[in-house]
Amino acid sequence: MVLVTSKQVKQKNDVLSILKVYILRWRIEEMLRLQKQEIRMFLYRFSAGMKAILEKDSACIQHFKYIEKTSGPKQLVLPL
């Protein structure tokens, strides 16, 4: 494995400290990648749910438009 750094390495402790920083950065990058995936999944589910709701709403609106049409003198009218 090759680690590229601009720090001067004189002892084994220097190597270990640089390695710890690389490992920490790798963990942070992995955590951010997973969070982005979770956000994408949430947005996908949210948008799919909203799409289903809007499709049902449009069907209901069309149904109510049909109900609101007058069908003639035999139509039942209820005062509110």
Helices and strands as residue ranges (DSSP letters): H 12-68
